[in-house]
Amino acid sequence: MAACASFAKLNSFSSPWISNNSFSSRSGSSSLLATRRVSLPIRATAYSDELVKTAKNIASPGRGILAIDESNATCGKRLASIGLDNTEVNRQAYRQLLLTTPGLGEYISGAILFEETLYQSTTDGKKFVDCLRDENIVPGIKVDKGLVPLPGSNNESWCQGLDGLASRSAEYYKQGARFAKWRTVVSIPCGPSALAVKEAAWGLARYAAISQDNGLVPIVEPEILLDGDHPIERTLEVAEKVWSEVFFYLAQNNVIFEGILLKPSMVTPGAEHKEKASPETIAKHTLTMLRRRVPPAVPGIMFLSGGQSEVEATLNLNAMNQSPNPWHVSFSYARALQNTVLKTWQGRPENVEAAQKSLLVRAKANSLAQLGRYSAEGESEEAKKGMFVKGYTY
């Protein structure tokens, strides 16, 4: 009973948010425990073992995630940049190019798909999810319903999509998806307000719990936007606050940390700040944030590129992998993997092979960065062009 009393005292200080029946540290707590039981929830779902296995598979050495989950509207913008109409046929053709790249699984462990793509097949009739499985790439699915204005905030947003998420997730699992992605954003120029941070963290936690209940490993992504002229120290301050809130609510929702992946922004200065930071400086600040806020139980940190150039994103990732980390520190890039591919393809069938080779070049570069072995020597000028767009939405 003495051991129970000591445990009670510890928890009265370390976990003040465990229900309303907080443990008492006053003398006599032993007798109190004898008459009142305090229930601590234990997370266990039918998918627990599978979730952990899937997360570890995605967080495997030298591999990362290809994000091709752009909405139809955003995919249309990409296609328009090379003179193509935004039709399902053209979207299918582009995503077929990406998902049927021979040898892609050597560098890519997961691919995030938009709902349309999850249910599509190649022009030869092979399901896209089967194309991925043949390369040992785990199919994933974007499940949020996009950003909308957050009433009562400083012109900020919240992410919708919790309604019906459980039933949708069950259907995505049946179709072959094994992980999910939910993106919300935090804006430093807008504050961020405490309301926006709490809304982002709570929404991510509810999504994560629902995903795990339906067999999907949740990617937790509160993107801290690059917009602004603030220094890197301000980004670090905000990132620490955001991730503190996120993990608080993940714990409250009994999310299995071993069965999630994170998709954070790198800690960088605002895109309009007068001084650029070196990869070493970005790595130092980003790893400082992660070590202060992210439990080592989390298997993988899959960074978003957030408008950086292809080379910048790869250099920064490489700098973070110059020493061992408690987690698999890798990538989940969209534009930083696709930009050169799209411009090489130009919508022409005769350019498909060349475009696929350019995808392999970028995927291999980031694979080397995940292993801490990347060099920017020989990179093209196109790969060095920044892709930041102020107020970017997708």
LINNORHU-V676603 format. One record per pair of residues at least 12 apart in sequence whose C-alpha atoms are under 10 Angstrom apart, sorted by the first residue. I is the first residue (numbers start at 0). J is the second residue. If there is no record, write none. Layout:
I|J  I|J
This chain:
0|29  0|30  0|32  0|33  1|28  1|29  2|29  3|28  3|29  3|32  3|33  4|22  4|23  4|24  4|25  4|26  4|27  4|28  4|29  4|30  4|31  4|32  5|24  5|28  5|29  6|22  6|24  7|21  7|22  7|23  7|24  7|25  7|28  7|29  7|32  7|37  8|21  8|22  8|23  8|24  8|25  8|26  8|28  9|22  9|23  9|24  10|22  10|23  10|24  11|23  11|24  11|25  12|24  16|247  16|251  17|37  17|38  17|39  17|40  17|251  18|37  18|38  18|39  18|251  19|37  20|35  20|36  20|37  20|38  21|37  22|37  40|251  40|252  40|253  41|253  41|254  41|255  42|208  42|252  42|253  42|254  42|255  43|211  43|212  43|253  43|254  43|255  44|211  44|212  44|213  44|214  44|255  45|211  45|212  45|213  45|214  46|211  46|212  46|213  46|214  46|215  46|216  46|258  47|211  47|212  47|214  47|216  47|255  47|257  47|258  48|214  48|257  48|258  49|177  49|211  49|214  49|215  49|216  49|258  50|177  50|178  50|210  50|211  50|212  50|213  50|214  50|215  50|216  50|217  50|255  50|257  50|258  50|259  51|216  51|255  51|256  51|257  51|258  51|259  51|297  51|298  52|216  52|257  52|258  53|109  53|137  53|177  53|178  53|214  53|215  53|216  53|258  53|259  54|109  54|137  54|177  54|178  54|215  54|216  54|217  54|218  54|257  54|258  54|259  54|260  54|297  54|298  54|299  55|257  55|258  55|259  55|260  55|297  55|298  55|299  55|327  56|108  56|109  56|135  56|136  56|137  56|298  56|299  57|107  57|108  57|109  57|110  57|135  57|136  57|137  57|178  57|216  57|260  57|298  57|299  57|301  57|327  57|329  58|107  58|108  58|109  58|260  58|298  58|299  58|300  58|301  58|326  58|327  58|328  58|329  58|330  59|106  59|107  59|108  59|298  59|299  59|327  59|328  59|329  59|369  60|106  60|108  60|327  60|328  60|329  60|366  60|367  60|369  60|370  61|105  61|106  61|107  61|108  61|327  61|328  61|329  61|330  61|362  61|363  61|364  61|365  61|366  61|367  61|368  61|369  61|370  61|371  62|103  62|104  62|105  62|106  62|107  62|108  62|109  62|136  62|327  62|328  62|329  62|330  62|331  62|362  62|363  62|365  62|366  62|367  62|368  62|369  62|370  63|104  63|105  63|106  63|107  63|108  63|109  63|110  63|136  63|299  63|300  63|301  63|302  63|327  63|328  63|329  63|330  63|331  63|332  63|362  63|365  63|366  63|369  64|106  64|107  64|108  64|109  64|110  64|111  64|136  64|137  64|138  64|139  64|301  64|302  64|303  64|329  64|330  64|331  64|332  64|333  64|336  64|362  65|97  65|98  65|103  65|106  65|107  65|108  65|109  65|110  65|111  65|112  65|136  65|139  65|330  65|331  65|332  65|333  65|334  65|335  65|336  65|337  65|362  66|109  66|110  66|111  66|112  66|113  66|139  66|140  66|141  66|180  66|303  66|330  66|331  66|332  66|333  66|334  66|335  66|336  66|337  67|94  67|97  67|98  67|110  67|111  67|112  67|113  67|116  67|139  67|140  67|141  67|331  67|332  67|333  67|334  67|336  67|337  68|94  68|110  68|111  68|112  68|113  68|114  68|115  68|116  68|117  68|139  68|140  68|141  68|142  68|180  68|333  68|393  69|111  69|112  69|113  69|114  69|141  69|333  69|393  70|112  70|113  70|114  70|115  70|141  70|144  70|145  70|393  71|85  71|86  71|87  71|90  71|113  71|114  71|115  71|393  72|85  72|393  73|85  73|392  73|393  74|86  74|89  74|90  74|93  74|94  74|393  75|87  75|89  75|90  76|393  77|90  77|334  77|337  77|338  77|341  77|342  78|90  78|93  78|341  78|342  78|345  78|346  80|341  80|342  80|345  81|341  81|342  81|343  81|344  81|345  81|346  82|345  82|346  83|345  83|346  87|115  87|116  87|119  88|122  89|346  90|115  90|116  91|115  91|116  91|119  91|120  91|121  91|122  91|127  92|121  92|122  92|346  92|347  92|348  92|351  93|340  93|341  93|344  93|345  93|346  93|351  94|112  94|116  94|119  94|120  94|121  94|127  95|116  95|119  95|120  95|121  95|122  95|127  95|130  95|351  96|121  96|340  96|341  96|344  96|348  96|350  96|351  96|352  96|354  96|355  96|358  97|110  97|337  97|340  97|341  97|351  97|354  97|355  97|358  97|359  98|110  98|121  98|127  98|128  98|129  98|130  98|131  98|134  98|136  98|355  99|121  99|127  99|130  99|131  99|133  99|134  99|355  100|130  100|131  100|134  100|351  100|352  100|354  100|355  100|356  100|358  100|359  101|130  101|134  101|352  101|355  101|356  101|359  102|134  102|135  102|355  102|356  102|359  103|131  103|134  103|135  103|136  103|355  103|356  103|358  103|359  103|362  103|363  104|131  104|132  104|133  104|134  104|135  104|136  104|137  104|359  104|362  105|134  105|135  105|136  105|359  105|362  105|363  105|366  106|136  106|359  106|360  106|361  106|362  106|363  106|364  106|365  106|366  106|367  106|369  107|131  107|134  107|135  107|136  107|137  107|330  107|331  107|359  107|362  107|363  107|365  107|366  108|131  108|132  108|134  108|135  108|136  108|137  108|138  108|331  109|131  109|132  109|134  109|135  109|136  109|137  109|138  109|139  109|177  109|178  109|331  110|128  110|131  110|136  110|137  110|138  110|139  110|140  110|176  110|178  110|331  110|332  110|333  111|137  111|138  111|139  111|140  111|141  111|176  111|178  111|179  111|180  111|218  111|331  111|332  111|333  112|127  112|128  112|138  112|139  112|140  112|141  112|142  112|176  112|179  112|180  113|139  113|140  113|141  113|142  113|180  114|139  114|140  114|141  114|142  114|171  115|140  116|128  116|140  117|138  117|139  117|140  117|141  117|171  117|174  117|175  117|176  118|171  118|174  118|175  126|174  127|175  128|174  128|175  128|176  129|175  132|175  137|175  137|176  137|177  137|178  138|171  138|172  138|174  138|175  138|176  138|177  138|178  138|179  139|171  139|172  139|175  139|176  139|177  139|178  139|179  139|180  139|215  139|216  139|217  139|218  140|168  140|171  140|172  140|175  140|176  140|177  140|178  140|179  140|180  140|181  140|215  140|217  140|218  141|171  141|176  141|178  141|179  141|180  141|181  141|182  141|217  141|218  142|159  142|160  142|161  142|164  142|167  142|168  142|171  142|178  142|179  142|180  142|181  142|182  142|206  142|210  142|217  143|158  143|159  143|160  143|161  143|162  143|164  143|179  143|180  143|181  143|182  143|183  143|203  143|206  144|158  144|159  144|160  144|161  144|162  144|164  144|181  144|182  145|157  145|158  145|159  145|160  145|181  145|182  145|183  145|392  145|393  146|158  146|159  146|160  146|182  146|183  146|184  146|392  146|393  147|159  149|194  149|195  149|198  150|194  150|195  151|192  151|194  151|195  152|189  152|190  152|191  152|192  152|193  152|194  152|195  153|186  153|188  153|189  153|190  153|191  153|192  153|193  153|194  153|195  154|186  154|189  154|190  154|191  154|192  154|195  155|184  155|185  155|186  155|188  155|189  155|190  155|191  155|192  155|194  155|195  155|196  156|183  156|184  156|185  156|186  156|195  156|196  156|198  156|199  157|182  157|183  157|184  157|185  157|194  157|195  157|196  157|198  157|199  157|202  158|181  158|182  158|183  158|184  158|198  158|199  158|202  158|203  159|181  159|182  159|183  159|202  160|181  160|202  160|206  161|202  161|203  161|205  161|206  161|209  164|205  164|206  164|209  164|210  164|213  165|206  165|208  165|209  165|210  165|211  165|212  165|213  166|209  166|213  167|210  167|213  168|209  168|210  168|211  168|212  168|213  168|214  168|215  169|209  169|210  169|212  169|213  169|214  169|215  170|213  171|213  171|214  171|215  172|210  172|213  172|214  172|215  173|213  173|214  176|214  176|215  176|216  177|210  177|211  177|213  177|214  177|215  177|216  177|217  178|210  178|211  178|213  178|214  178|215  178|216  178|217  178|218  178|258  178|259  178|260  179|206  179|207  179|210  179|211  179|214  179|215  179|216  179|217  179|218  179|219  179|259  179|260  180|203  180|206  180|207  180|210  180|215  180|216  180|217  180|218  180|219  180|220  180|260  180|261  180|262  181|202  181|203  181|206  181|207  181|217  181|218  181|219  181|220  181|221  181|262  182|199  182|202  182|203  182|218  182|219  182|220  182|221  182|222  182|262  182|263  183|196  183|198  183|199  183|200  183|202  183|203  183|219  183|220  183|221  183|222  183|223  184|196  184|199  184|220  184|221  184|222  184|223  184|224  185|199  185|221  185|222  185|223  185|224  185|225  185|237  185|238  185|241  186|222  186|223  186|224  186|225  186|226  186|227  186|237  186|390  187|223  187|224  187|225  187|226  187|227  187|228  187|229  187|233  187|234  187|237  187|238  187|269  188|224  188|225  188|226  188|227  188|228  188|229  188|269  189|226  189|227  190|237  191|223  191|237  191|241  193|240  193|241  195|241  196|221  196|237  196|240  196|241  196|242  196|244  196|245  197|240  197|241  197|244  197|245  197|248  198|244  198|245  199|220  199|221  199|222  199|241  199|244  199|245  200|219  200|220  200|221  200|241  200|242  200|243  200|244  200|245  200|246  200|247  200|248  200|249  201|244  201|245  201|246  201|247  201|248  201|249  201|251  201|252  202|221  202|245  202|248  202|249  203|217  203|218  203|219  203|220  203|221  203|245  203|246  203|248  203|249  204|217  204|219  204|244  204|245  204|246  204|247  204|248  204|249  204|250  204|251  204|252  204|253  204|254  205|248  205|249  205|251  205|252  205|253  205|254  206|218  206|219  206|249  206|252  206|254  207|219  207|249  207|252  207|253  207|254  207|255  207|256  207|258  207|259  207|260  208|249  208|250  208|251  208|252  208|253  208|254  208|255  208|259  209|252  209|254  210|254  210|259  211|254  211|255  211|258  211|259  212|254  214|258  215|258  215|259  216|255  216|257  216|258  216|259  216|260  217|254  217|258  217|259  217|260  217|261  218|258  218|259  218|260  218|261  218|262  218|263  218|299  218|300  218|301  219|245  219|249  219|259  219|260  219|261  219|262  219|263  219|300  219|301  220|242  220|245  220|260  220|261  220|262  220|263  220|264  220|301  220|302  220|303  221|238  221|241  221|242  221|245  221|261  221|262  221|263  221|264  222|238  222|241  222|262  222|263  222|264  222|265  222|302  222|303  222|305  223|237  223|238  223|241  223|263  223|264  223|265  223|266  223|267  223|305  224|264  224|265  224|267  224|269  224|270  224|305  224|306  224|389  224|390  224|391  225|264  225|265  225|266  225|267  225|268  225|269  225|270  225|271  225|272  225|305  225|306  225|307  225|387  225|388  225|389  225|390  225|391  226|268  226|269  226|270  226|271  226|272  226|387  226|388  226|389  226|390  226|391  227|268  227|269  227|270  227|271  227|272  227|389  227|390  228|268  228|269  228|270  228|271  228|272  228|273  228|274  229|267  229|268  229|269  229|270  229|271  229|272  229|273  229|274  230|267  230|268  230|269  230|270  230|271  230|272  230|273  230|274  230|275  230|276  231|266  231|267  231|268  231|269  231|272  231|274  231|275  231|276  231|280  231|281  231|284  231|285  232|266  232|267  232|268  232|284  233|266  233|267  233|268  233|269  234|264  234|265  234|266  234|267  234|268  234|269  234|284  234|285  234|288  235|265  235|266  235|267  235|268  235|284  235|285  235|287  235|288  236|266  236|288  237|266  237|288  238|263  238|264  238|265  238|266  238|285  238|288  238|289  238|292  239|285  239|287  239|288  239|289  239|291  239|292  239|293  240|288  240|292  241|292  242|263  242|288  242|289  242|291  242|292  242|293  243|291  243|292  243|293  244|292  245|292  245|293  246|292  246|293  246|294  255|296  255|297  256|293  256|294  256|295  256|296  256|297  256|298  257|294  257|295  257|296  257|297  257|298  257|299  258|296  258|297  258|298  258|299  259|296  259|297  259|298  259|299  259|300  260|297  260|298  260|299  260|300  260|301  260|327  261|293  261|297  261|298  261|299  261|300  261|301  261|302  261|303  261|328  261|331  262|299  262|300  262|301  262|302  262|303  262|304  262|329  262|330  262|331  262|332  263|285  263|289  263|300  263|301  263|302  263|303  263|304  263|305  263|330  263|331  264|285  264|301  264|302  264|303  264|304  264|305  265|281  265|282  265|284  265|285  265|286  265|288  265|302  265|303  265|304  265|305  265|312  265|315  265|316  266|280  266|281  266|282  266|283  266|284  266|285  266|286  266|287  266|288  266|289  267|280  267|281  267|282  267|284  267|285  267|315  268|281  270|306  270|307  270|387  270|388  270|389  271|389  277|311  277|314  277|315  277|318  278|311  278|312  278|313  278|314  278|315  278|316  278|317  278|318  278|319  279|314  279|315  279|316  279|317  279|318  279|319  279|321  280|315  280|318  280|319  281|314  281|315  281|316  281|318  281|319  282|314  282|315  282|316  282|317  282|318  282|319  282|320  282|321  283|318  283|319  284|319  285|315  285|319  286|319  286|320  286|324  286|328  289|324  289|325  289|326  290|324  290|325  290|326  293|325  293|326  294|325  294|326  295|324  295|325  295|326  295|327  296|325  296|326  297|325  297|326  297|327  298|325  298|326  298|327  298|328  299|325  299|326  299|327  299|328  299|329  299|330  300|325  300|326  300|327  300|328  300|329  300|330  300|331  301|316  301|326  301|327  301|328  301|329  301|330  301|331  301|332  301|369  302|316  302|328  302|329  302|330  302|331  302|332  303|329  303|330  303|331  303|332  303|333  303|334  303|335  304|316  304|330  304|331  304|332  304|333  304|334  304|335  304|336  304|386  304|387  305|332  305|333  305|334  305|335  305|386  305|387  305|388  305|391  306|332  306|333  306|334  306|335  306|384  306|385  306|386  306|387  306|388  306|389  306|391  307|334  307|335  307|383  307|384  307|385  307|386  307|387  307|388  308|334  308|335  308|336  308|338  308|381  308|382  308|383  308|384  308|385  308|386  308|387  309|332  309|333  309|334  309|335  309|336  309|337  309|338  309|339  309|361  309|364  309|365  309|378  309|379  309|381  309|382  309|383  309|384  309|385  309|386  310|335  310|336  310|361  310|364  310|365  310|374  310|375  310|378  310|379  310|380  310|381  310|382  310|383  310|384  310|385  311|335  311|375  311|382  311|383  311|384  311|385  312|330  312|332  312|335  312|336  312|365  312|368  312|383  312|385  313|329  313|330  313|332  313|335  313|336  313|361  313|362  313|364  313|365  313|366  313|367  313|368  313|369  313|373  313|374  313|375  314|364  314|365  314|368  314|371  314|373  314|374  314|375  315|368  316|328  316|329  316|330  316|365  316|366  316|367  316|368  316|369  316|370  316|371  316|373  317|329  317|364  317|365  317|366  317|367  317|368  317|369  317|370  317|371  317|372  317|373  317|374  318|368  318|369  318|371  318|372  318|373  319|368  319|369  319|370  319|371  320|367  320|368  320|369  320|370  320|371  320|372  320|373  321|368  321|369  321|370  321|371  321|372  322|370  322|371  323|370  323|371  327|369  327|370  328|368  328|369  328|370  329|365  329|366  329|368  329|369  329|370  330|362  330|365  330|366  330|368  330|369  331|365  332|362  332|365  334|386  335|361  335|362  335|365  335|382  335|385  335|386  336|357  336|358  336|359  336|360  336|361  336|362  336|364  336|365  336|382  337|354  337|357  337|358  337|361  337|362  338|357  338|358  338|361  338|381  338|382  338|384  338|386  339|354  339|357  339|358  339|360  339|361  339|379  339|381  339|382  340|353  340|354  340|355  340|356  340|357  340|358  340|359  340|360  340|361  341|354  341|355  341|357  341|358  342|354  342|357  342|381  343|355  343|356  343|357  343|358  344|357  360|378  361|378  361|382  364|378
